[in-house]
Amino acid sequence: MLQLDISMLKRAPGDFSRFDLSAELPELELQGEFLSFPGPVRANLVVSNTGSTIVVEGEVSGRIRLNCVRCLEPFDYFFEVPVKETYAQAAQDSGDEVVPFSGDILDITPEVLKGIILSLPMKAVCREDCRGLCSKCGCNLNKDRCDCSNGEIDPRLSVLKELLKKNN
């Protein structure tokens, strides 16, 4: 978990502290798929006490294991996510842009996970030239060649094939 001890900072309005953290994050579920972190996630943060709020700014980086949308194989995706969150004591009227907290330990894990999820590509591909799976036999075309014929043409497009033959 990414937790910050802000006990001293809470008592010093206008002050700031730097935090360099490394932590294992829990597996998370996204649209029925379980995503894991194969190693620790690193956070370089500056935490400021504005007097009424605690502002956390910095960057979080690491790797997350995704499944390729073309070949369905798992691969590690590197991310670097900017972090900027404002926290206020739970007793205060916080509003929408402020995350409430209590105590001397600030757990930023939920907001970091949200940032990581938002930074993920819509269609994760293991590599740009991934050939995917054969639509007929399901063979992973990155690893094997299949014997399926690709010569079948949609009957609605056969007229175009005839036109190409005439022009050549």
HELIX and SHEET records of a PDB file:
HELIX    1   1 SER A    7  LYS A   10  1                                   4    
HELIX    2   2 THR A  109  SER A  119  1                                  11    
HELIX    3   3 PRO A  155  LEU A  157  5                                   3    
HELIX    4   4 SER A  158  ASN A  167  1                                  10    
SHEET    1   A 2 GLN A   3  ASP A   5  0                                        
SHEET    2   A 2 ILE A 105  ASP A 107 -1                                        
SHEET    1   B 5 PHE A  16  ALA A  23  0                                        
SHEET    2   B 5 VAL A  41  ASN A  49 -1                                        
SHEET    3   B 5 ILE A  54  ASN A  67 -1                                        
SHEET    4   B 5 PRO A  74  GLN A  89 -1                                        
SHEET    5   B 5 VAL A  99  PHE A 101  1                                        
SHEET    1   C 2 LEU A  28  LEU A  30  0                                        
SHEET    2   C 2 GLU A  33  LEU A  35 -1                                        
END                                                                             
